[in-house]
Every structure is written in C-alpha cells, then in structure tokens.
C-alpha cells in the first residue's frame, strides 16, 4: 500500500470569505465549491474546507504545515501583499532545522510555512 497525498480539511464559517481569502490574498485556485464544502489548490498543496457556521474562532485549533522551496521569497511576497503575519509566527530559523513563519486565515486556522535549512 502506498500513501499518495494528504488533503487537510479545515473548518470555515463563510464559504465566500474563505474562497476570497485563499484565492485573492494567498493566490490559490478553486477546484470545487459544493455549497458547504470548498476545495482550493496552489502548486502541489490542496486544502479542503467544510462549513461550520457555529465555529468559535477563539477555540479553533485547525492547523496546516506547508513545506516550500523558497521561504524567504514567500514571506516577502506576503509582506508586500500586506498579508498579516501571526504575531508569534514571524520568519525565523527553528532549533528543529526549519525556517518558518505562520499566518491565520479568517477562521483562525493556522497556516505555517516552512523550509528545511
């Protein structure tokens, strides 16, 4: 048996807000919109979202870790586009050998981007 890919499923309160953020702010493309289920992709990364209207964003622990090839360029691109960086997630090299930073989407799902150093 071979595992091929993983597609994280994150909660969203409003499909239009999630669609707008991932498409217009982060540059993802929409693969499918099924009313209460949304599929987005950028390069080799695919994220699925399910509607959870009662989501308390203060209690949301949805998280995704995305490996990238040029973390510094991605970080700079997000800064240039005024994408808010998580206050505890500015770009830095971690002791576990990853250079990484984090952002929060509109539903407080944490997206951490990293590259091996």
DOVO-752776 format. One line per 2 residues: number of its first residue (from 1); their letters; for each residue x, y, z of C-alpha. Coordinates in pm, whole numbers, plus 50000, padded with zeros to 5 digits. Layout:
BEGIN
NUM	A	X,Y,Z; ...;
! end
This chain:
BEGIN
1	XX	50000,50000,50000; 50132,50343,49905;
3	XX	50013,50673,50051; 50000,50938,49778;
5	XX	49889,51267,49926; 49718,51433,50219;
7	XX	49444,51694,50194; 49376,51864,50525;
9	XX	49015,51958,50597; 48970,52284,50787;
11	XX	48656,52446,50927; 48512,52763,50777;
13	XX	48220,52980,50880; 48157,53151,50545;
15	XX	48245,52988,50215; 48263,53321,50029;
17	XX	48504,53473,50283; 48725,53161,50274;
19	XX	48715,53147,49895; 48807,53517,49870;
21	XX	49096,53491,50118; 49259,53184,49967;
23	XX	49204,53294,49607; 49261,53670,49618;
25	XX	49500,53702,49911; 49704,53379,49904;
27	XX	49678,53302,49531; 49506,52962,49546;
29	XX	49277,52838,49269; 48936,52693,49334;
31	XX	48896,52326,49246; 48539,52289,49362;
33	XX	48261,52465,49551; 47980,52244,49675;
35	XX	47791,52493,49889; 47918,52364,50222;
37	XX	48247,52218,50102; 48530,52404,49925;
39	XX	48847,52272,49759; 49142,52507,49698;
41	XX	49488,52441,49550; 49814,52625,49499;
43	XX	50102,52447,49327; 50110,52099,49491;
45	XX	49913,52195,49803; 49541,52122,49826;
47	XX	49326,52224,50122; 48962,52131,50175;
49	XX	48719,52332,50386; 48390,52229,50544;
51	XX	48119,52464,50666; 48095,52502,51042;
53	XX	47879,52810,51095; 47892,52781,51476;
55	XX	48274,52777,51480; 48416,52975,51771;
57	XX	48734,53112,51616; 48886,53165,51961;
59	XX	48859,52788,52016; 48967,52680,51666;
61	XX	49286,52475,51658; 49287,52396,51285;
63	XX	49646,52386,51163; 49836,52304,50845;
65	XX	50211,52288,50788; 50318,52363,50429;
67	XX	50669,52289,50303; 50804,52538,50047;
69	XX	51119,52578,49840; 51188,52949,49889;
71	XX	51060,53055,50230; 51224,53397,50219;
73	XX	51061,53488,49886; 50721,53363,50005;
75	XX	50750,53560,50328; 50848,53875,50137;
77	XX	50561,53827,49891; 50313,53801,50178;
79	XX	50457,54114,50340; 50435,54301,50009;
81	XX	50069,54194,49975; 50002,54303,50335;
83	XX	49910,53951,50447; 49913,53971,50828;
85	XX	50181,53751,50983; 50086,53575,51306;
87	XX	50218,53785,51599; 50408,53480,51730;
89	XX	50499,53349,51387; 50745,53584,51221;
91	XX	51007,53429,50994; 51284,53260,51188;
93	XX	51501,52951,51190; 51382,52700,51447;
95	XX	51601,52464,51650; 51443,52166,51467;
97	XX	51609,52276,51141; 51320,52456,50973;
99	XX	51297,52818,50868; 50930,52909,50905;
101	XX	50654,53163,50961; 50279,53149,51025;
103	XX	49957,53326,50930; 49593,53293,51036;
105	XX	49306,53268,50790; 48967,53436,50853;
107	XX	48855,53140,51068; 49172,53133,51278;
109	XX	49313,52827,51104; 49690,52843,51147;
111	XX	49897,52804,50831; 50267,52755,50895;
113	XX	50507,52766,50601; 50848,52608,50636;
115	XX	51167,52510,50458; 51447,52282,50574;
117	X	51776,52459,50637;
! end
